[in-house]
Amino acid sequence: MILFTLIILIIIGALSGGWLHAFAVAFDMFIQALVWDSATGVTISSRAGLAARNGKPLGSKIVNFIMGSNTHCEDAIQADIDRAKNALKILGD
């Protein structure tokens, strides 16, 4: 039940804009870091996309299906890269 609720919150945030989307991305990153004890700043979708690139496509297929896009995980990888580049610009000023 908790996992279902988390998925719904992330989907609602991903489909919206502004602060709700930012909250959904931050929450997604928090859950990813908590569950997989992995690098911060990477979303669950990006992890699934990276796994697919390494020959393990199941997670990516599931996430893409839930999000309703065949390219969601690849798009998420690019969004994480863009977000990191933007942070570097802000921190470099």
BABAVO-294343 format. One record per atom (N, C-alpha, C): residue number from 0; chain; atom name; x negated, y negated, z. Coordinates in nm, 2 decimals, padded with zeros to 4 digits. Example, Ala and Ser with C-alpha at 12.3 -4.5 7.8 and 13.67 -1.06 7.14 Angstrom:
DRENGU   num   chaine   atome        X        Y        Z
DRENGU     0        A       N   -01.32    00.57    00.78
DRENGU     0        A      CA   -01.23    00.45    00.78
DRENGU     0        A       C   -01.32    00.33    00.78
DRENGU     1        A       N   -01.28    00.22    00.71
DRENGU     1        A      CA   -01.37    00.11    00.71
DRENGU     1        A       C   -01.29    00.00    00.79
This chain:
DRENGU   num   chaine   atome        X        Y        Z
DRENGU     0        A       N   -00.08    00.12    00.00
DRENGU     0        A      CA    00.00    00.00    00.00
DRENGU     0        A       C   -00.09   -00.13    00.00
DRENGU     1        A       N   -00.20   -00.12    00.08
DRENGU     1        A      CA   -00.28   -00.24    00.08
DRENGU     1        A       C   -00.35   -00.26   -00.05
DRENGU     2        A       N   -00.39   -00.15   -00.12
DRENGU     2        A      CA   -00.46   -00.17   -00.25
DRENGU     2        A       C   -00.36   -00.22   -00.35
DRENGU     3        A       N   -00.24   -00.18   -00.35
DRENGU     3        A      CA   -00.13   -00.23   -00.44
DRENGU     3        A       C   -00.11   -00.38   -00.42
DRENGU     4        A       N   -00.11   -00.42   -00.29
DRENGU     4        A      CA   -00.09   -00.56   -00.26
DRENGU     4        A       C   -00.21   -00.64   -00.31
DRENGU     5        A       N   -00.33   -00.59   -00.29
DRENGU     5        A      CA   -00.45   -00.66   -00.34
DRENGU     5        A       C   -00.45   -00.68   -00.49
DRENGU     6        A       N   -00.41   -00.57   -00.56
DRENGU     6        A      CA   -00.40   -00.58   -00.70
DRENGU     6        A       C   -00.30   -00.68   -00.75
DRENGU     7        A       N   -00.18   -00.68   -00.69
DRENGU     7        A      CA   -00.08   -00.78   -00.72
DRENGU     7        A       C   -00.13   -00.92   -00.70
DRENGU     8        A       N   -00.20   -00.95   -00.59
DRENGU     8        A      CA   -00.25   -01.08   -00.56
DRENGU     8        A       C   -00.35   -01.12   -00.66
DRENGU     9        A       N   -00.44   -01.03   -00.70
DRENGU     9        A      CA   -00.54   -01.06   -00.80
DRENGU     9        A       C   -00.48   -01.09   -00.94
DRENGU    10        A       N   -00.38   -01.01   -00.97
DRENGU    10        A      CA   -00.31   -01.03   -01.10
DRENGU    10        A       C   -00.24   -01.17   -01.10
DRENGU    11        A       N   -00.17   -01.20   -01.00
DRENGU    11        A      CA   -00.10   -01.33   -00.99
DRENGU    11        A       C   -00.20   -01.44   -01.01
DRENGU    12        A       N   -00.31   -01.43   -00.93
DRENGU    12        A      CA   -00.41   -01.54   -00.94
DRENGU    12        A       C   -00.47   -01.55   -01.08
DRENGU    13        A       N   -00.50   -01.43   -01.14
DRENGU    13        A      CA   -00.56   -01.43   -01.27
DRENGU    13        A       C   -00.47   -01.49   -01.38
DRENGU    14        A       N   -00.34   -01.48   -01.36
DRENGU    14        A      CA   -00.25   -01.53   -01.46
DRENGU    14        A       C   -00.21   -01.68   -01.44
DRENGU    15        A       N   -00.24   -01.73   -01.32
DRENGU    15        A      CA   -00.22   -01.87   -01.29
DRENGU    15        A       C   -00.34   -01.95   -01.32
DRENGU    16        A       N   -00.33   -02.07   -01.29
DRENGU    16        A      CA   -00.45   -02.16   -01.31
DRENGU    16        A       C   -00.48   -02.23   -01.18
DRENGU    17        A       N   -00.58   -02.32   -01.18
DRENGU    17        A      CA   -00.61   -02.40   -01.07
DRENGU    17        A       C   -00.66   -02.33   -00.95
DRENGU    18        A       N   -00.62   -02.38   -00.83
DRENGU    18        A      CA   -00.67   -02.33   -00.70
DRENGU    18        A       C   -00.63   -02.18   -00.68
DRENGU    19        A       N   -00.51   -02.14   -00.73
DRENGU    19        A      CA   -00.47   -02.00   -00.71
DRENGU    19        A       C   -00.56   -01.90   -00.78
DRENGU    20        A       N   -00.60   -01.94   -00.90
DRENGU    20        A      CA   -00.69   -01.86   -00.98
DRENGU    20        A       C   -00.83   -01.86   -00.91
DRENGU    21        A       N   -00.88   -01.97   -00.86
DRENGU    21        A      CA   -01.00   -01.97   -00.79
DRENGU    21        A       C   -01.00   -01.89   -00.67
DRENGU    22        A       N   -00.89   -01.89   -00.59
DRENGU    22        A      CA   -00.87   -01.81   -00.48
DRENGU    22        A       C   -00.87   -01.66   -00.51
DRENGU    23        A       N   -00.80   -01.62   -00.62
DRENGU    23        A      CA   -00.80   -01.48   -00.67
DRENGU    23        A       C   -00.94   -01.43   -00.70
DRENGU    24        A       N   -01.01   -01.51   -00.77
DRENGU    24        A      CA   -01.15   -01.47   -00.81
DRENGU    24        A       C   -01.24   -01.46   -00.68
DRENGU    25        A       N   -01.23   -01.55   -00.59
DRENGU    25        A      CA   -01.31   -01.54   -00.47
DRENGU    25        A       C   -01.27   -01.42   -00.39
DRENGU    26        A       N   -01.14   -01.39   -00.38
DRENGU    26        A      CA   -01.09   -01.28   -00.30
DRENGU    26        A       C   -01.13   -01.15   -00.37
DRENGU    27        A       N   -01.13   -01.15   -00.50
DRENGU    27        A      CA   -01.18   -01.03   -00.58
DRENGU    27        A       C   -01.32   -01.01   -00.55
DRENGU    28        A       N   -01.41   -01.11   -00.55
DRENGU    28        A      CA   -01.55   -01.10   -00.52
DRENGU    28        A       C   -01.57   -01.05   -00.38
DRENGU    29        A       N   -01.49   -01.10   -00.29
DRENGU    29        A      CA   -01.50   -01.05   -00.15
DRENGU    29        A       C   -01.47   -00.90   -00.14
DRENGU    30        A       N   -01.36   -00.86   -00.20
DRENGU    30        A      CA   -01.33   -00.72   -00.19
DRENGU    30        A       C   -01.44   -00.63   -00.26
DRENGU    31        A       N   -01.49   -00.68   -00.37
DRENGU    31        A      CA   -01.59   -00.60   -00.44
DRENGU    31        A       C   -01.71   -00.59   -00.35
DRENGU    32        A       N   -01.76   -00.70   -00.29
DRENGU    32        A      CA   -01.87   -00.69   -00.20
DRENGU    32        A       C   -01.85   -00.61   -00.08
DRENGU    33        A       N   -01.73   -00.61   -00.03
DRENGU    33        A      CA   -01.69   -00.53    00.09
DRENGU    33        A       C   -01.69   -00.38    00.06
DRENGU    34        A       N   -01.62   -00.35   -00.05
DRENGU    34        A      CA   -01.60   -00.21   -00.08
DRENGU    34        A       C   -01.73   -00.14   -00.13
DRENGU    35        A       N   -01.80   -00.21   -00.22
DRENGU    35        A      CA   -01.92   -00.15   -00.29
DRENGU    35        A       C   -02.05   -00.20   -00.23
DRENGU    36        A       N   -02.04   -00.29   -00.13
DRENGU    36        A      CA   -02.16   -00.34   -00.06
DRENGU    36        A       C   -02.26   -00.38   -00.17
DRENGU    37        A       N   -02.22   -00.47   -00.26
DRENGU    37        A      CA   -02.30   -00.50   -00.38
DRENGU    37        A       C   -02.32   -00.65   -00.39
DRENGU    38        A       N   -02.38   -00.69   -00.49
DRENGU    38        A      CA   -02.41   -00.83   -00.52
DRENGU    38        A       C   -02.29   -00.92   -00.51
DRENGU    39        A       N   -02.30   -01.03   -00.45
DRENGU    39        A      CA   -02.19   -01.13   -00.44
DRENGU    39        A       C   -02.19   -01.21   -00.58
DRENGU    40        A       N   -02.07   -01.26   -00.61
DRENGU    40        A      CA   -02.05   -01.34   -00.73
DRENGU    40        A       C   -02.01   -01.26   -00.85
DRENGU    41        A       N   -01.98   -01.13   -00.83
DRENGU    41        A      CA   -01.94   -01.04   -00.94
DRENGU    41        A       C   -01.81   -00.99   -00.90
DRENGU    42        A       N   -01.72   -00.99   -01.00
DRENGU    42        A      CA   -01.58   -00.94   -00.98
DRENGU    42        A       C   -01.57   -00.79   -01.00
DRENGU    43        A       N   -01.46   -00.73   -00.95
DRENGU    43        A      CA   -01.43   -00.59   -00.97
DRENGU    43        A       C   -01.42   -00.56   -01.12
DRENGU    44        A       N   -01.36   -00.65   -01.20
DRENGU    44        A      CA   -01.35   -00.63   -01.34
DRENGU    44        A       C   -01.49   -00.63   -01.41
DRENGU    45        A       N   -01.58   -00.71   -01.36
DRENGU    45        A      CA   -01.71   -00.71   -01.42
DRENGU    45        A       C   -01.79   -00.58   -01.39
DRENGU    46        A       N   -01.77   -00.54   -01.26
DRENGU    46        A      CA   -01.83   -00.41   -01.23
DRENGU    46        A       C   -01.78   -00.30   -01.32
DRENGU    47        A       N   -01.65   -00.30   -01.34
DRENGU    47        A      CA   -01.59   -00.19   -01.43
DRENGU    47        A       C   -01.64   -00.21   -01.57
DRENGU    48        A       N   -01.66   -00.33   -01.62
DRENGU    48        A      CA   -01.71   -00.35   -01.75
DRENGU    48        A       C   -01.86   -00.31   -01.76
DRENGU    49        A       N   -01.93   -00.34   -01.66
DRENGU    49        A      CA   -02.07   -00.29   -01.66
DRENGU    49        A       C   -02.08   -00.14   -01.65
DRENGU    50        A       N   -02.00   -00.08   -01.58
DRENGU    50        A      CA   -02.00    00.07   -01.57
DRENGU    50        A       C   -01.96    00.13   -01.71
DRENGU    51        A       N   -01.87    00.06   -01.78
DRENGU    51        A      CA   -01.83    00.11   -01.92
DRENGU    51        A       C   -01.95    00.10   -02.01
DRENGU    52        A       N   -02.02   -00.01   -02.00
DRENGU    52        A      CA   -02.14   -00.03   -02.08
DRENGU    52        A       C   -02.25    00.08   -02.05
DRENGU    53        A       N   -02.24    00.14   -01.93
DRENGU    53        A      CA   -02.34    00.24   -01.89
DRENGU    53        A       C   -02.28    00.38   -01.91
DRENGU    54        A       N   -02.17    00.39   -01.99
DRENGU    54        A      CA   -02.12    00.53   -02.02
DRENGU    54        A       C   -02.01    00.58   -01.92
DRENGU    55        A       N   -01.96    00.49   -01.83
DRENGU    55        A      CA   -01.85    00.53   -01.74
DRENGU    55        A       C   -01.73    00.44   -01.76
DRENGU    56        A       N   -01.65    00.47   -01.86
DRENGU    56        A      CA   -01.54    00.37   -01.90
DRENGU    56        A       C   -01.41    00.39   -01.83
DRENGU    57        A       N   -01.40    00.48   -01.74
DRENGU    57        A      CA   -01.27    00.50   -01.67
DRENGU    57        A       C   -01.22    00.38   -01.60
DRENGU    58        A       N   -01.30    00.32   -01.51
DRENGU    58        A      CA   -01.26    00.20   -01.44
DRENGU    58        A       C   -01.22    00.09   -01.53
DRENGU    59        A       N   -01.30    00.07   -01.63
DRENGU    59        A      CA   -01.27   -00.04   -01.73
DRENGU    59        A       C   -01.13   -00.01   -01.79
DRENGU    60        A       N   -01.11    00.11   -01.83
DRENGU    60        A      CA   -00.98    00.14   -01.89
DRENGU    60        A       C   -00.86    00.11   -01.80
DRENGU    61        A       N   -00.88    00.15   -01.67
DRENGU    61        A      CA   -00.78    00.12   -01.57
DRENGU    61        A       C   -00.75   -00.03   -01.55
DRENGU    62        A       N   -00.86   -00.10   -01.53
DRENGU    62        A      CA   -00.85   -00.24   -01.51
DRENGU    62        A       C   -00.79   -00.31   -01.63
DRENGU    63        A       N   -00.84   -00.28   -01.75
DRENGU    63        A      CA   -00.79   -00.34   -01.87
DRENGU    63        A       C   -00.64   -00.31   -01.88
DRENGU    64        A       N   -00.60   -00.19   -01.85
DRENGU    64        A      CA   -00.45   -00.16   -01.86
DRENGU    64        A       C   -00.37   -00.24   -01.76
DRENGU    65        A       N   -00.42   -00.25   -01.63
DRENGU    65        A      CA   -00.35   -00.32   -01.53
DRENGU    65        A       C   -00.34   -00.47   -01.57
DRENGU    66        A       N   -00.45   -00.53   -01.63
DRENGU    66        A      CA   -00.45   -00.67   -01.66
DRENGU    66        A       C   -00.39   -00.70   -01.80
DRENGU    67        A       N   -00.35   -00.59   -01.87
DRENGU    67        A      CA   -00.28   -00.61   -02.00
DRENGU    67        A       C   -00.37   -00.66   -02.11
DRENGU    68        A       N   -00.50   -00.63   -02.11
DRENGU    68        A      CA   -00.59   -00.68   -02.22
DRENGU    68        A       C   -00.70   -00.57   -02.24
DRENGU    69        A       N   -00.72   -00.54   -02.36
DRENGU    69        A      CA   -00.83   -00.44   -02.39
DRENGU    69        A       C   -00.97   -00.50   -02.37
DRENGU    70        A       N   -00.98   -00.63   -02.35
DRENGU    70        A      CA   -01.11   -00.69   -02.34
DRENGU    70        A       C   -01.13   -00.76   -02.20
DRENGU    71        A       N   -01.04   -00.73   -02.11
DRENGU    71        A      CA   -01.04   -00.80   -01.98
DRENGU    71        A       C   -01.18   -00.79   -01.91
DRENGU    72        A       N   -01.23   -00.67   -01.90
DRENGU    72        A      CA   -01.35   -00.64   -01.83
DRENGU    72        A       C   -01.47   -00.71   -01.90
DRENGU    73        A       N   -01.48   -00.71   -02.03
DRENGU    73        A      CA   -01.58   -00.78   -02.10
DRENGU    73        A       C   -01.57   -00.93   -02.08
DRENGU    74        A       N   -01.44   -00.98   -02.09
DRENGU    74        A      CA   -01.42   -01.12   -02.06
DRENGU    74        A       C   -01.46   -01.16   -01.92
DRENGU    75        A       N   -01.44   -01.07   -01.83
DRENGU    75        A      CA   -01.47   -01.10   -01.69
DRENGU    75        A       C   -01.63   -01.11   -01.67
DRENGU    76        A       N   -01.70   -01.02   -01.74
DRENGU    76        A      CA   -01.85   -01.03   -01.74
DRENGU    76        A       C   -01.89   -01.17   -01.78
DRENGU    77        A       N   -01.83   -01.21   -01.90
DRENGU    77        A      CA   -01.87   -01.35   -01.95
DRENGU    77        A       C   -01.83   -01.46   -01.85
DRENGU    78        A       N   -01.71   -01.44   -01.79
DRENGU    78        A      CA   -01.66   -01.54   -01.70
DRENGU    78        A       C   -01.76   -01.55   -01.58
DRENGU    79        A       N   -01.80   -01.44   -01.53
DRENGU    79        A      CA   -01.90   -01.44   -01.42
DRENGU    79        A       C   -02.03   -01.50   -01.46
DRENGU    80        A       N   -02.08   -01.48   -01.58
DRENGU    80        A      CA   -02.20   -01.54   -01.63
DRENGU    80        A       C   -02.18   -01.69   -01.64
DRENGU    81        A       N   -02.06   -01.74   -01.69
DRENGU    81        A      CA   -02.04   -01.88   -01.71
DRENGU    81        A       C   -02.03   -01.95   -01.57
DRENGU    82        A       N   -01.96   -01.88   -01.47
DRENGU    82        A      CA   -01.95   -01.93   -01.34
DRENGU    82        A       C   -02.09   -01.95   -01.28
DRENGU    83        A       N   -02.17   -01.85   -01.29
DRENGU    83        A      CA   -02.31   -01.86   -01.24
DRENGU    83        A       C   -02.39   -01.98   -01.30
DRENGU    84        A       N   -02.38   -01.99   -01.44
DRENGU    84        A      CA   -02.44   -02.10   -01.51
DRENGU    84        A       C   -02.40   -02.24   -01.46
DRENGU    85        A       N   -02.26   -02.25   -01.43
DRENGU    85        A      CA   -02.21   -02.37   -01.38
DRENGU    85        A       C   -02.26   -02.40   -01.24
DRENGU    86        A       N   -02.27   -02.30   -01.16
DRENGU    86        A      CA   -02.32   -02.32   -01.02
DRENGU    86        A       C   -02.47   -02.37   -01.03
DRENGU    87        A       N   -02.55   -02.31   -01.12
DRENGU    87        A      CA   -02.69   -02.35   -01.14
DRENGU    87        A       C   -02.70   -02.50   -01.18
DRENGU    88        A       N   -02.61   -02.54   -01.27
DRENGU    88        A      CA   -02.61   -02.68   -01.31
DRENGU    88        A       C   -02.58   -02.77   -01.19
DRENGU    89        A       N   -02.48   -02.73   -01.11
DRENGU    89        A      CA   -02.44   -02.81   -00.99
DRENGU    89        A       C   -02.56   -02.82   -00.89
DRENGU    90        A       N   -02.62   -02.70   -00.87
DRENGU    90        A      CA   -02.72   -02.69   -00.77
DRENGU    90        A       C   -02.85   -02.76   -00.81
DRENGU    91        A       N   -02.87   -02.77   -00.95
DRENGU    91        A      CA   -02.99   -02.83   -01.00
DRENGU    91        A       C   -02.99   -02.98   -01.00
DRENGU    92        A       N   -02.87   -03.04   -00.98
DRENGU    92        A      CA   -02.86   -03.18   -00.99
DRENGU    92        A       C   -02.91   -03.25   -00.86
